[in-house]
Amino acid sequence: MGSSLRCTVIIPTYNRRRLLELTLGALARQDLPRDRFEVLVVDDGSDDGTEAAVRGFEDRLDLRYFHQPDEGYRVARARNVGIRHARGEVCVFVDSGVLLHSASLSAHVAAHEAAAEPLALNGYVYCFNLDNEDARLIREVVDVDDVDSTTAHLARTGSWPDVREPFYARHSDDFGHLPAPWLMYWTCHASARTEQVRSVGMYDEAFRQWGGEDLDLAYRLHRDGARFGVLREAASIHYPHEKDHGENSRSALENYRYIVDKYRTPIIRLLVEEPPIRFSAFNDVVAERGLPRCGEHLARAGSSGG
């Protein structure tokens, strides 16, 4: 990679000032030199003093702040603002409240630099609760001012591992050989080459409620040849925040229907099957049913899209 600016961290946010401060604090402690990465915060219409909080980190980070008016849920558009303005050769997507280990950005950059093929990499995310069931316990364990020590403790004790760990254990950390590796690419902490993200169309801004916009991007990265895997050296902690798992599941299902209508392949249609197929078992179902890979199906159908 020729540029001295190795990566761009893109953080969409909405009324999560305290969580955003935790994320920025962890980014300010990265071992990647400050002149090798930038941080773009894209505010989806917050009214909680988010801009002032961001300005408070300008002396510690190469930081830019973008604001878009509050017109409902527009995280896809917010991320696209960051992608369009990114100067780094790798985009690292991070959500407010995700605290990166100090070696995380260096690990993302090194992995992409070492690969001849484009990569779509997950950071390893400790403490992700689907419904905040262990929020109090997690807050007691996490030292927000010493993410590295907390991460080491979590690894040593086996506490709250990445919820995708059983999938990784079954299919390996390099799971790009699977027919649907894109299901595990969650942009709470993930990376991809900026040029490829732009070339496949970035995020689809038709997603206007929670869930699925990252899978939709990941599917297009997969079809474009990106290799998927998890980068354990890029560890992070998902700090608890308020969420409504039931409502999130409902809106995600609506978005999955949109994805199915958009691509119409046998594998994609499994997203809306009843009863729902667990993502961890999704690739097993594909194999059991002998479904064609999406590229094969579209080639047979004489289509070059999707």
N, C-alpha and C positions, 0 to 999 in steps of 0.2 A: 504494500500500500504506500502510495507516494506522499500523501498529505500528512502533515504533522498532527492534525486534528483527527485522532483515531476514531472517536465515537461521539454520538449525540444521545444524551439521555432525554427521553420525552415523557413528561408527566402530565396527564390530563387531571384536572381537579375541579371539584365543586363543593364549596362550603365544608372543607375538611382542613381548616387552617392548622390545627394542632398536629394532625397526622402528616400533613405536608411538611411541617417543620421538622418532624422526626426523620422523614425521608431525606430532606435536604441536609440535615445534620450528618447523616450517615454518608451522603455523597461528598460532603466536605472533608471526610476522613479517608477518602480513597487513596491507595498507594500509587495509582496512576497519576503522573504529574498534572497539575491543574491546566497546563497549556496543551494537554493532549485530549481533553474532553470538554464538552459544553453541556449545559443543562437548560432545556427549554420547558418552561411551565406554561401550560395552556389552560386558562381559567374559563370554565363554561358558565360564567355569569354569577360568581360567588358574591355574597354581600356580608361576609364575615371577617373582612380585613385581610383576605388572602394576599392581595397585592402588597400590602405593607409587610407581611411576613416574608414574602419573597424578596423584597428589597433589602431586608435585613441580612440576606446571605450574599449580597453582591460583592462584598469584600473578600469572600472565601471561595467563590465559584465563578466560572465563566458562565454567566446566567442571563437568560433573556425571558421576559414575561410577555405573554400574549393574552388578550382578553376578548371573549366573544359574548354578546348579550345572552341573557338567560331566555332561551326559547324552547325549553324542555330538554330532554336527555339527548345530548349531542356529543357523546364521547368519541364516536368515529370521526366526526368532523374535527374535534379538538386534536386528536392524534394526527390527523392529516395536516393541520396547520403546522404542527411540529415537524412532520416529515418534509413538508415543502420548504421549510426554513433550515433544515438540518445541513450542517457543513461537515459533519463527521462521515466517515465511510461506512460506519456501522451504526444502526439505530438500536438503542437499548430502551425497550419499553418498560416503564415502571409505574405502578399505581401509588397514589398517596397512601402512606401507612406501611409501605414495604421498605424495610431497612436493610441495605446491602452491606455485606461483609466488606472490609476495606480492600480485599483483593478481587472483588467481583468484576469491576470494570476491566482491570488488567487481564483477567481470565477470558472475558468476552473478546477483547481485542486480540489476544494471543491466539485463541482458537480460530477466529476468522482469518487472521493473517497466515496461519499455518495450512489452511485448507485450500486446495485447488478448486473445489466445487463450492457453490454457495451453501451456507448453513442457515438453519432456523433452530436456534438453541433456547432451551428453557434454562433459566436460573433455577437453583434448588431452593424451594420455598418451605421453610419451617413454619409451623404454627397456623396453617390455614385451616380454619374451622368453617364447615359449611353453614352452620347456624349459630355460630358464636357460643357453642356449648361449653367451651372451656375458657372463656374470655377472662374471668377473674384469676384463674390459676396461671394463665399465660402472662398476664400483666405482672403478677408477683415474681415470675421467673426472669422476665426480660429486663435487662439493664439497657435502656435506650441510649445511654452514653457510652456503652461498651458492647457494641454489637458483636465484635469478634469473640470476646470471652463468652458471651451468651450463646453464640453459635457453637463454640467448642463444647460448652456444657450440654447443649441439646444433642449434639452428635455423640457425645460420650455416653449419655444416659438413654439415648434412643427416644427422647421425648418429642412428641408432636412432629414426626418426620413429614416430609412432603406427602400429601395425600395420594400422589401418583407413584409412591415408592413400590407398592406391589406390582404395578405395571412395569416399572423399570426393572425390578428384580426378575420378572418373568421374561421380558423381551430384550433386556440389556440397555445400557445407557445410550447406545447408538441404535435407535429403533427406526431409522429411515427406510429399512427394508420392508416394513409393514405396508399393507395396502392403504391404511388410513392413519398414518402417523400424526397427521394434522390435528386430530382430536385432543392431543395432549399439549398443544401449543397455546398457553394461556398468557396473555400479555400483562398480567400483574408483575411479571419479571421474565422477559424474553428478549432475544436479539435476532437481527437479520441484517443483511447488507442493504444499505440505503438505496443503492442503485436498483437492486432487485425489487425492493418494496415499491418503489416508484414505478418500475416497469410493469408490474402486475396490476397496477391501478390503485394501490394504497387501500385504505379502509373504505368499505361501502357505506356511504353516508345515509343510505336508506334505513339503516338500523337506528331506531329512535327510542328504544327501550333496552333494558339490561339483557345481556347475554348473546353470545354467538358471533359478534363482529370479529373477534380474534380468530375463531375457527374458520370463518369465511375467508379472511386474509390468508390463514395458514393453508387452506385448501389450494388457493391459487399459487402460493409459494411452492407447495408440493408438486403441483402440475407443471410448474416452471423449472423443476429440477433441484429444489433446495433439499438438503440432507438434514433430517431431524435428529435431535438428541438432547440429552440433559448434560449440563455443565456443572458438576458438583462443586468445583472450585469457586463458582459464582454463587455462593450461598447467600441467603437472605432470610429475613424474619417478617412474616405477615402479622403486623400488630393488630389486635382486635379492634373492630369498629362496628357500629350499629348496622344491621342488615336484616332483611326479611327473606328468609330462604324460600318460603312458600310463594311469595310474590315473584321472586327472582326466577323460580322454576317455571311459573306460569308464563312470564314474559319471554324466557328463553325458548320455551316450546313454540311460541308464536314465531319467534325468529328462526327456529329450525325449519318451520314450515316454509318460510320465505326462502331459506337456503335450498330446500328440496325443490321448490318451484323454479329456482334459478338455474340449478345444474342438472337435475333429473337423471341421475345415474343410479344403478341398483344399490351401490354402497351408500350414497347420500340419502336414499330413501329410508335407510335404517334409522336415521335420526328421529323419525316420527312414528316408529313402530310402537304398537301397544302389545303387551306391557313394555315400558321403556327398556332399552338395552343399556346396561351400564357401560360407560366409556371404557373401563378397564377390560371388558369382555368383547368389545365391539369387533376387534380384529379376529378374534376367535370365531365369532358368528360368521364373518365374511368367509373365513376358511371352511367352516363346516358346511356352508351353503354353496361353496364353489363359485362365489360371485366374481365376475370379471373386475379387474382394476378399472378405475374410471377412464384412464387413457385408452385401454383396450376396448371398453364399451363404446366410447365415443368414436374410435377409429372404425369399429364395426358398423356403427350407425352412420358413418360418413360425415361426422361432424368434426370441425376443427376448433370449436368453442368449448366453453366450460372450464 
